[in-house]
Amino acid sequence: MAGSSKKAIYAALVGNSLIAITKFAAASYTGSAAMLSEGIHSLVDTGNQVLLLYGIKRSSRPASAEFPFGHGKEIYFWCFVVAMLIFALGGVISMYQGWQHLSHPTAIESISINYVVLGLALVFEGVALWVAVGEFNRSRGSLGIREAVTGGKDPTLFVVVFEDTAALLGFSLLGLIGIARRRSGGRR
């Protein structure tokens, strides 16, 4: 159980780290506050993977006098913490950036940098999702997706698959639509 989760988490950790580095490099090159904010967002995503690994380690501790049934349920707490960070901190950063861009629209200096960052992020996140889905499929065996999610005992794997899916859809759909709209002169 933990082995397949760890593989997916490490893939997401590497992917999110590479995305953060790419965004910070683009922010440094362009001076874009939005790209800097996106880099911070990707750094938070990287931190989420670290928390999941920490949760796996904590939950694998043996039973003790104080916890005679072991610490296995602790992994659910750490998945909850990660979910809260994804929605709360990620949502706050996204709303702040949206408000800033609506309040103070700026022209895009070099659209090609945005496409490079978006393309690299798609590749890095796509590989992480591919690994996570492969591990999920391997762990679910002959169960259907719904049965595997509702009856699964490894929430870390679900967190990684769902987060990577949401990130990939956000990158591919919303990112490309937003950049294309700005490039074509649509409303800011």
Rosetta constraint file for C-alpha pairs under 8 A:
AtomPair CA 1 CA 5 HARMONIC 6.56 0.50
AtomPair CA 1 CA 139 HARMONIC 7.23 0.50
AtomPair CA 1 CA 154 HARMONIC 6.67 0.50
AtomPair CA 2 CA 6 HARMONIC 5.89 0.50
AtomPair CA 2 CA 56 HARMONIC 7.12 0.50
AtomPair CA 2 CA 154 HARMONIC 7.55 0.50
AtomPair CA 3 CA 7 HARMONIC 6.30 0.50
AtomPair CA 4 CA 8 HARMONIC 6.39 0.50
AtomPair CA 4 CA 135 HARMONIC 5.44 0.50
AtomPair CA 4 CA 136 HARMONIC 7.65 0.50
AtomPair CA 4 CA 139 HARMONIC 7.27 0.50
AtomPair CA 4 CA 157 HARMONIC 7.71 0.50
AtomPair CA 5 CA 9 HARMONIC 6.02 0.50
AtomPair CA 5 CA 132 HARMONIC 7.91 0.50
AtomPair CA 5 CA 135 HARMONIC 7.22 0.50
AtomPair CA 5 CA 154 HARMONIC 7.52 0.50
AtomPair CA 5 CA 156 HARMONIC 6.21 0.50
AtomPair CA 5 CA 157 HARMONIC 5.03 0.50
AtomPair CA 6 CA 10 HARMONIC 5.90 0.50
AtomPair CA 6 CA 53 HARMONIC 7.03 0.50
AtomPair CA 7 CA 11 HARMONIC 6.20 0.50
AtomPair CA 7 CA 131 HARMONIC 7.61 0.50
AtomPair CA 7 CA 132 HARMONIC 7.66 0.50
AtomPair CA 7 CA 135 HARMONIC 7.66 0.50
AtomPair CA 8 CA 12 HARMONIC 6.22 0.50
AtomPair CA 8 CA 128 HARMONIC 6.99 0.50
AtomPair CA 8 CA 129 HARMONIC 7.99 0.50
AtomPair CA 8 CA 131 HARMONIC 5.78 0.50
AtomPair CA 8 CA 132 HARMONIC 4.50 0.50
AtomPair CA 8 CA 135 HARMONIC 6.67 0.50
AtomPair CA 8 CA 157 HARMONIC 6.91 0.50
AtomPair CA 8 CA 160 HARMONIC 6.93 0.50
AtomPair CA 9 CA 13 HARMONIC 5.97 0.50
AtomPair CA 9 CA 49 HARMONIC 5.92 0.50
AtomPair CA 9 CA 52 HARMONIC 7.47 0.50
AtomPair CA 9 CA 53 HARMONIC 7.29 0.50
AtomPair CA 9 CA 132 HARMONIC 7.64 0.50
AtomPair CA 9 CA 156 HARMONIC 7.94 0.50
AtomPair CA 9 CA 157 HARMONIC 7.60 0.50
AtomPair CA 9 CA 160 HARMONIC 6.52 0.50
AtomPair CA 10 CA 14 HARMONIC 6.13 0.50
AtomPair CA 10 CA 49 HARMONIC 7.49 0.50
AtomPair CA 11 CA 15 HARMONIC 6.06 0.50
AtomPair CA 11 CA 127 HARMONIC 7.64 0.50
AtomPair CA 11 CA 128 HARMONIC 4.91 0.50
AtomPair CA 11 CA 131 HARMONIC 6.72 0.50
AtomPair CA 11 CA 132 HARMONIC 7.59 0.50
AtomPair CA 12 CA 16 HARMONIC 5.87 0.50
AtomPair CA 12 CA 46 HARMONIC 7.67 0.50
AtomPair CA 12 CA 49 HARMONIC 6.94 0.50
AtomPair CA 12 CA 125 HARMONIC 7.29 0.50
AtomPair CA 12 CA 128 HARMONIC 4.92 0.50
AtomPair CA 12 CA 129 HARMONIC 7.46 0.50
AtomPair CA 12 CA 132 HARMONIC 7.97 0.50
AtomPair CA 12 CA 160 HARMONIC 7.18 0.50
AtomPair CA 12 CA 164 HARMONIC 7.55 0.50
AtomPair CA 13 CA 17 HARMONIC 6.00 0.50
AtomPair CA 13 CA 46 HARMONIC 5.40 0.50
AtomPair CA 13 CA 49 HARMONIC 5.58 0.50
AtomPair CA 13 CA 50 HARMONIC 7.44 0.50
AtomPair CA 14 CA 18 HARMONIC 6.15 0.50
AtomPair CA 14 CA 46 HARMONIC 7.99 0.50
AtomPair CA 14 CA 128 HARMONIC 7.97 0.50
AtomPair CA 15 CA 19 HARMONIC 6.18 0.50
AtomPair CA 15 CA 124 HARMONIC 4.79 0.50
AtomPair CA 15 CA 125 HARMONIC 5.67 0.50
AtomPair CA 15 CA 127 HARMONIC 7.50 0.50
AtomPair CA 15 CA 128 HARMONIC 5.95 0.50
AtomPair CA 16 CA 20 HARMONIC 6.06 0.50
AtomPair CA 16 CA 42 HARMONIC 5.87 0.50
AtomPair CA 16 CA 43 HARMONIC 7.11 0.50
AtomPair CA 16 CA 45 HARMONIC 6.35 0.50
AtomPair CA 16 CA 46 HARMONIC 5.31 0.50
AtomPair CA 16 CA 124 HARMONIC 7.38 0.50
AtomPair CA 16 CA 125 HARMONIC 7.13 0.50
AtomPair CA 17 CA 21 HARMONIC 6.18 0.50
AtomPair CA 17 CA 42 HARMONIC 7.20 0.50
AtomPair CA 17 CA 43 HARMONIC 6.77 0.50
AtomPair CA 17 CA 46 HARMONIC 5.91 0.50
AtomPair CA 18 CA 22 HARMONIC 6.09 0.50
AtomPair CA 18 CA 121 HARMONIC 7.99 0.50
AtomPair CA 18 CA 124 HARMONIC 7.03 0.50
AtomPair CA 19 CA 23 HARMONIC 6.17 0.50
AtomPair CA 19 CA 39 HARMONIC 7.56 0.50
AtomPair CA 19 CA 42 HARMONIC 6.50 0.50
AtomPair CA 19 CA 117 HARMONIC 7.96 0.50
AtomPair CA 19 CA 120 HARMONIC 7.24 0.50
AtomPair CA 19 CA 121 HARMONIC 5.39 0.50
AtomPair CA 19 CA 124 HARMONIC 6.79 0.50
AtomPair CA 19 CA 125 HARMONIC 7.98 0.50
AtomPair CA 20 CA 24 HARMONIC 6.06 0.50
AtomPair CA 20 CA 38 HARMONIC 7.73 0.50
AtomPair CA 20 CA 39 HARMONIC 4.72 0.50
AtomPair CA 20 CA 40 HARMONIC 7.10 0.50
AtomPair CA 20 CA 41 HARMONIC 7.84 0.50
AtomPair CA 20 CA 42 HARMONIC 4.89 0.50
AtomPair CA 20 CA 43 HARMONIC 5.63 0.50
AtomPair CA 21 CA 25 HARMONIC 6.03 0.50
AtomPair CA 21 CA 39 HARMONIC 7.19 0.50
AtomPair CA 22 CA 26 HARMONIC 6.18 0.50
AtomPair CA 22 CA 39 HARMONIC 7.80 0.50
AtomPair CA 22 CA 117 HARMONIC 6.39 0.50
AtomPair CA 22 CA 120 HARMONIC 7.69 0.50
AtomPair CA 22 CA 121 HARMONIC 7.95 0.50
AtomPair CA 23 CA 27 HARMONIC 6.02 0.50
AtomPair CA 23 CA 35 HARMONIC 5.86 0.50
AtomPair CA 23 CA 36 HARMONIC 6.72 0.50
AtomPair CA 23 CA 38 HARMONIC 6.59 0.50
AtomPair CA 23 CA 39 HARMONIC 4.84 0.50
AtomPair CA 23 CA 117 HARMONIC 6.53 0.50
AtomPair CA 24 CA 28 HARMONIC 6.07 0.50
AtomPair CA 24 CA 35 HARMONIC 6.98 0.50
AtomPair CA 24 CA 36 HARMONIC 5.84 0.50
AtomPair CA 24 CA 39 HARMONIC 5.27 0.50
AtomPair CA 25 CA 29 HARMONIC 6.14 0.50
AtomPair CA 26 CA 30 HARMONIC 5.92 0.50
AtomPair CA 26 CA 31 HARMONIC 7.84 0.50
AtomPair CA 26 CA 32 HARMONIC 7.80 0.50
AtomPair CA 26 CA 35 HARMONIC 6.78 0.50
AtomPair CA 26 CA 113 HARMONIC 6.95 0.50
AtomPair CA 26 CA 117 HARMONIC 7.33 0.50
AtomPair CA 27 CA 31 HARMONIC 5.10 0.50
AtomPair CA 27 CA 32 HARMONIC 5.02 0.50
AtomPair CA 27 CA 33 HARMONIC 6.87 0.50
AtomPair CA 27 CA 34 HARMONIC 7.82 0.50
AtomPair CA 27 CA 35 HARMONIC 5.01 0.50
AtomPair CA 27 CA 36 HARMONIC 5.13 0.50
AtomPair CA 27 CA 39 HARMONIC 7.96 0.50
AtomPair CA 28 CA 32 HARMONIC 7.52 0.50
AtomPair CA 28 CA 36 HARMONIC 7.91 0.50
AtomPair CA 32 CA 36 HARMONIC 6.34 0.50
AtomPair CA 33 CA 37 HARMONIC 6.14 0.50
AtomPair CA 34 CA 38 HARMONIC 6.19 0.50
AtomPair CA 34 CA 97 HARMONIC 6.81 0.50
AtomPair CA 35 CA 39 HARMONIC 6.11 0.50
AtomPair CA 36 CA 40 HARMONIC 6.37 0.50
AtomPair CA 37 CA 41 HARMONIC 6.25 0.50
AtomPair CA 37 CA 93 HARMONIC 7.49 0.50
AtomPair CA 37 CA 97 HARMONIC 7.53 0.50
AtomPair CA 38 CA 42 HARMONIC 6.25 0.50
AtomPair CA 39 CA 43 HARMONIC 6.16 0.50
AtomPair CA 40 CA 44 HARMONIC 6.26 0.50
AtomPair CA 41 CA 45 HARMONIC 6.42 0.50
AtomPair CA 41 CA 90 HARMONIC 6.47 0.50
AtomPair CA 41 CA 93 HARMONIC 7.07 0.50
AtomPair CA 42 CA 46 HARMONIC 6.25 0.50
AtomPair CA 43 CA 47 HARMONIC 6.28 0.50
AtomPair CA 44 CA 48 HARMONIC 6.31 0.50
AtomPair CA 44 CA 90 HARMONIC 7.85 0.50
AtomPair CA 45 CA 49 HARMONIC 6.76 0.50
AtomPair CA 45 CA 86 HARMONIC 7.38 0.50
AtomPair CA 46 CA 50 HARMONIC 6.66 0.50
AtomPair CA 47 CA 51 HARMONIC 6.29 0.50
AtomPair CA 48 CA 52 HARMONIC 6.33 0.50
AtomPair CA 48 CA 82 HARMONIC 5.52 0.50
AtomPair CA 48 CA 85 HARMONIC 7.51 0.50
AtomPair CA 48 CA 86 HARMONIC 7.87 0.50
AtomPair CA 49 CA 53 HARMONIC 6.32 0.50
AtomPair CA 50 CA 54 HARMONIC 6.17 0.50
AtomPair CA 51 CA 55 HARMONIC 6.08 0.50
AtomPair CA 51 CA 78 HARMONIC 6.69 0.50
AtomPair CA 51 CA 82 HARMONIC 6.98 0.50
AtomPair CA 52 CA 56 HARMONIC 6.28 0.50
AtomPair CA 52 CA 75 HARMONIC 7.76 0.50
AtomPair CA 52 CA 78 HARMONIC 6.24 0.50
AtomPair CA 52 CA 79 HARMONIC 6.47 0.50
AtomPair CA 52 CA 82 HARMONIC 7.28 0.50
AtomPair CA 52 CA 156 HARMONIC 6.55 0.50
AtomPair CA 53 CA 57 HARMONIC 6.31 0.50
AtomPair CA 54 CA 58 HARMONIC 6.16 0.50
AtomPair CA 54 CA 78 HARMONIC 7.99 0.50
AtomPair CA 55 CA 59 HARMONIC 5.99 0.50
AtomPair CA 55 CA 74 HARMONIC 6.72 0.50
AtomPair CA 55 CA 75 HARMONIC 4.98 0.50
AtomPair CA 55 CA 77 HARMONIC 7.84 0.50
AtomPair CA 55 CA 78 HARMONIC 5.26 0.50
AtomPair CA 55 CA 79 HARMONIC 7.60 0.50
AtomPair CA 56 CA 60 HARMONIC 6.27 0.50
AtomPair CA 56 CA 75 HARMONIC 5.87 0.50
AtomPair CA 57 CA 61 HARMONIC 7.07 0.50
AtomPair CA 58 CA 71 HARMONIC 7.03 0.50
AtomPair CA 58 CA 74 HARMONIC 6.89 0.50
AtomPair CA 58 CA 75 HARMONIC 7.40 0.50
AtomPair CA 59 CA 70 HARMONIC 7.76 0.50
AtomPair CA 59 CA 71 HARMONIC 4.67 0.50
AtomPair CA 59 CA 72 HARMONIC 4.37 0.50
AtomPair CA 59 CA 73 HARMONIC 6.51 0.50
AtomPair CA 59 CA 74 HARMONIC 5.12 0.50
AtomPair CA 59 CA 75 HARMONIC 5.48 0.50
AtomPair CA 60 CA 70 HARMONIC 7.88 0.50
AtomPair CA 60 CA 71 HARMONIC 6.41 0.50
AtomPair CA 60 CA 72 HARMONIC 6.07 0.50
AtomPair CA 61 CA 70 HARMONIC 6.72 0.50
AtomPair CA 61 CA 71 HARMONIC 5.96 0.50
AtomPair CA 61 CA 72 HARMONIC 7.73 0.50
AtomPair CA 62 CA 70 HARMONIC 5.38 0.50
AtomPair CA 62 CA 71 HARMONIC 6.91 0.50
AtomPair CA 63 CA 67 HARMONIC 5.56 0.50
AtomPair CA 63 CA 68 HARMONIC 4.95 0.50
AtomPair CA 63 CA 69 HARMONIC 5.60 0.50
AtomPair CA 63 CA 70 HARMONIC 3.76 0.50
AtomPair CA 63 CA 71 HARMONIC 6.78 0.50
AtomPair CA 64 CA 68 HARMONIC 5.18 0.50
AtomPair CA 64 CA 69 HARMONIC 7.81 0.50
AtomPair CA 64 CA 70 HARMONIC 6.71 0.50
AtomPair CA 67 CA 71 HARMONIC 6.90 0.50
AtomPair CA 73 CA 77 HARMONIC 7.36 0.50
AtomPair CA 74 CA 78 HARMONIC 6.65 0.50
AtomPair CA 75 CA 79 HARMONIC 6.20 0.50
AtomPair CA 75 CA 155 HARMONIC 7.59 0.50
AtomPair CA 75 CA 156 HARMONIC 7.61 0.50
AtomPair CA 76 CA 80 HARMONIC 6.15 0.50
AtomPair CA 76 CA 155 HARMONIC 6.71 0.50
AtomPair CA 77 CA 81 HARMONIC 6.29 0.50
AtomPair CA 78 CA 82 HARMONIC 6.23 0.50
AtomPair CA 79 CA 83 HARMONIC 6.11 0.50
AtomPair CA 79 CA 155 HARMONIC 6.78 0.50
AtomPair CA 79 CA 156 HARMONIC 6.25 0.50
AtomPair CA 79 CA 159 HARMONIC 7.06 0.50
AtomPair CA 80 CA 84 HARMONIC 6.16 0.50
AtomPair CA 81 CA 85 HARMONIC 6.25 0.50
AtomPair CA 82 CA 86 HARMONIC 6.11 0.50
AtomPair CA 83 CA 87 HARMONIC 6.21 0.50
AtomPair CA 83 CA 159 HARMONIC 7.63 0.50
AtomPair CA 84 CA 88 HARMONIC 5.51 0.50
AtomPair CA 84 CA 89 HARMONIC 7.58 0.50
AtomPair CA 85 CA 89 HARMONIC 5.06 0.50
AtomPair CA 85 CA 90 HARMONIC 6.58 0.50
AtomPair CA 86 CA 90 HARMONIC 5.00 0.50
AtomPair CA 86 CA 91 HARMONIC 7.14 0.50
AtomPair CA 87 CA 91 HARMONIC 5.22 0.50
AtomPair CA 87 CA 92 HARMONIC 8.00 0.50
AtomPair CA 88 CA 92 HARMONIC 5.95 0.50
AtomPair CA 89 CA 93 HARMONIC 6.14 0.50
AtomPair CA 90 CA 94 HARMONIC 6.12 0.50
AtomPair CA 91 CA 95 HARMONIC 6.01 0.50
AtomPair CA 92 CA 96 HARMONIC 5.99 0.50
AtomPair CA 93 CA 97 HARMONIC 6.11 0.50
AtomPair CA 94 CA 98 HARMONIC 6.07 0.50
AtomPair CA 95 CA 99 HARMONIC 6.05 0.50
AtomPair CA 96 CA 100 HARMONIC 6.10 0.50
AtomPair CA 97 CA 101 HARMONIC 6.16 0.50
AtomPair CA 98 CA 102 HARMONIC 6.13 0.50
AtomPair CA 99 CA 103 HARMONIC 5.91 0.50
AtomPair CA 100 CA 104 HARMONIC 5.79 0.50
AtomPair CA 100 CA 105 HARMONIC 7.61 0.50
AtomPair CA 101 CA 105 HARMONIC 4.87 0.50
AtomPair CA 101 CA 106 HARMONIC 7.35 0.50
AtomPair CA 101 CA 188 HARMONIC 7.48 0.50
AtomPair CA 102 CA 188 HARMONIC 6.52 0.50
AtomPair CA 105 CA 188 HARMONIC 6.31 0.50
AtomPair CA 108 CA 182 HARMONIC 7.99 0.50
AtomPair CA 110 CA 114 HARMONIC 7.43 0.50
AtomPair CA 111 CA 115 HARMONIC 6.56 0.50
AtomPair CA 111 CA 179 HARMONIC 7.78 0.50
AtomPair CA 111 CA 183 HARMONIC 7.58 0.50
AtomPair CA 112 CA 116 HARMONIC 6.21 0.50
AtomPair CA 113 CA 117 HARMONIC 6.17 0.50
AtomPair CA 114 CA 118 HARMONIC 5.96 0.50
AtomPair CA 114 CA 179 HARMONIC 7.66 0.50
AtomPair CA 115 CA 119 HARMONIC 5.83 0.50
AtomPair CA 116 CA 120 HARMONIC 6.10 0.50
AtomPair CA 117 CA 121 HARMONIC 5.99 0.50
AtomPair CA 118 CA 122 HARMONIC 6.07 0.50
AtomPair CA 118 CA 171 HARMONIC 6.69 0.50
AtomPair CA 118 CA 172 HARMONIC 7.82 0.50
AtomPair CA 118 CA 175 HARMONIC 7.25 0.50
AtomPair CA 118 CA 176 HARMONIC 7.86 0.50
AtomPair CA 119 CA 123 HARMONIC 6.34 0.50
AtomPair CA 120 CA 124 HARMONIC 6.13 0.50
AtomPair CA 121 CA 125 HARMONIC 5.83 0.50
AtomPair CA 121 CA 171 HARMONIC 7.40 0.50
AtomPair CA 122 CA 126 HARMONIC 5.63 0.50
AtomPair CA 122 CA 168 HARMONIC 6.43 0.50
AtomPair CA 122 CA 171 HARMONIC 6.56 0.50
AtomPair CA 122 CA 172 HARMONIC 6.87 0.50
AtomPair CA 123 CA 127 HARMONIC 6.17 0.50
AtomPair CA 124 CA 128 HARMONIC 6.38 0.50
AtomPair CA 125 CA 129 HARMONIC 6.06 0.50
AtomPair CA 125 CA 164 HARMONIC 6.49 0.50
AtomPair CA 125 CA 167 HARMONIC 7.34 0.50
AtomPair CA 125 CA 168 HARMONIC 6.17 0.50
AtomPair CA 126 CA 130 HARMONIC 6.02 0.50
AtomPair CA 126 CA 164 HARMONIC 7.89 0.50
AtomPair CA 126 CA 168 HARMONIC 6.71 0.50
AtomPair CA 127 CA 131 HARMONIC 6.26 0.50
AtomPair CA 128 CA 132 HARMONIC 6.17 0.50
AtomPair CA 128 CA 164 HARMONIC 7.14 0.50
AtomPair CA 129 CA 133 HARMONIC 5.93 0.50
AtomPair CA 129 CA 160 HARMONIC 7.94 0.50
AtomPair CA 129 CA 161 HARMONIC 6.31 0.50
AtomPair CA 129 CA 164 HARMONIC 5.47 0.50
AtomPair CA 129 CA 165 HARMONIC 6.67 0.50
AtomPair CA 130 CA 134 HARMONIC 6.07 0.50
AtomPair CA 131 CA 135 HARMONIC 6.23 0.50
AtomPair CA 132 CA 136 HARMONIC 6.06 0.50
AtomPair CA 132 CA 157 HARMONIC 7.10 0.50
AtomPair CA 132 CA 160 HARMONIC 6.72 0.50
AtomPair CA 132 CA 161 HARMONIC 5.62 0.50
AtomPair CA 133 CA 137 HARMONIC 6.01 0.50
AtomPair CA 133 CA 161 HARMONIC 6.30 0.50
AtomPair CA 134 CA 138 HARMONIC 6.14 0.50
AtomPair CA 135 CA 139 HARMONIC 6.07 0.50
AtomPair CA 135 CA 157 HARMONIC 7.92 0.50
AtomPair CA 136 CA 140 HARMONIC 6.10 0.50
AtomPair CA 136 CA 157 HARMONIC 6.63 0.50
AtomPair CA 136 CA 158 HARMONIC 7.70 0.50
AtomPair CA 136 CA 161 HARMONIC 7.81 0.50
AtomPair CA 137 CA 141 HARMONIC 6.41 0.50
AtomPair CA 140 CA 144 HARMONIC 7.56 0.50
AtomPair CA 140 CA 145 HARMONIC 7.65 0.50
AtomPair CA 140 CA 148 HARMONIC 5.51 0.50
AtomPair CA 140 CA 152 HARMONIC 7.86 0.50
AtomPair CA 143 CA 147 HARMONIC 5.97 0.50
AtomPair CA 143 CA 148 HARMONIC 5.75 0.50
AtomPair CA 144 CA 148 HARMONIC 6.02 0.50
AtomPair CA 145 CA 149 HARMONIC 6.19 0.50
AtomPair CA 146 CA 150 HARMONIC 6.08 0.50
AtomPair CA 147 CA 151 HARMONIC 5.64 0.50
AtomPair CA 147 CA 152 HARMONIC 7.61 0.50
AtomPair CA 148 CA 152 HARMONIC 5.13 0.50
AtomPair CA 149 CA 158 HARMONIC 7.17 0.50
AtomPair CA 154 CA 158 HARMONIC 7.24 0.50
AtomPair CA 155 CA 159 HARMONIC 6.21 0.50
AtomPair CA 156 CA 160 HARMONIC 6.30 0.50
AtomPair CA 157 CA 161 HARMONIC 6.22 0.50
AtomPair CA 158 CA 162 HARMONIC 5.96 0.50
AtomPair CA 159 CA 163 HARMONIC 5.89 0.50
AtomPair CA 160 CA 164 HARMONIC 5.91 0.50
AtomPair CA 161 CA 165 HARMONIC 6.02 0.50
AtomPair CA 162 CA 166 HARMONIC 6.13 0.50
AtomPair CA 163 CA 167 HARMONIC 6.08 0.50
AtomPair CA 164 CA 168 HARMONIC 5.98 0.50
AtomPair CA 165 CA 169 HARMONIC 6.14 0.50
AtomPair CA 166 CA 170 HARMONIC 5.97 0.50
AtomPair CA 167 CA 171 HARMONIC 5.98 0.50
AtomPair CA 168 CA 172 HARMONIC 5.93 0.50
AtomPair CA 169 CA 173 HARMONIC 5.55 0.50
AtomPair CA 169 CA 174 HARMONIC 7.31 0.50
AtomPair CA 170 CA 174 HARMONIC 5.10 0.50
AtomPair CA 170 CA 175 HARMONIC 6.37 0.50
AtomPair CA 171 CA 175 HARMONIC 4.85 0.50
AtomPair CA 171 CA 176 HARMONIC 7.06 0.50
AtomPair CA 172 CA 176 HARMONIC 5.75 0.50
AtomPair CA 173 CA 177 HARMONIC 5.99 0.50
AtomPair CA 174 CA 178 HARMONIC 5.86 0.50
AtomPair CA 175 CA 179 HARMONIC 6.14 0.50
AtomPair CA 176 CA 180 HARMONIC 5.91 0.50
AtomPair CA 177 CA 181 HARMONIC 5.90 0.50
AtomPair CA 178 CA 182 HARMONIC 6.19 0.50
AtomPair CA 179 CA 183 HARMONIC 6.01 0.50
AtomPair CA 180 CA 184 HARMONIC 6.08 0.50
AtomPair CA 181 CA 185 HARMONIC 6.34 0.50
AtomPair CA 181 CA 186 HARMONIC 5.01 0.50
AtomPair CA 181 CA 187 HARMONIC 7.57 0.50
AtomPair CA 182 CA 186 HARMONIC 5.37 0.50
AtomPair CA 182 CA 187 HARMONIC 7.15 0.50
AtomPair CA 182 CA 188 HARMONIC 6.74 0.50
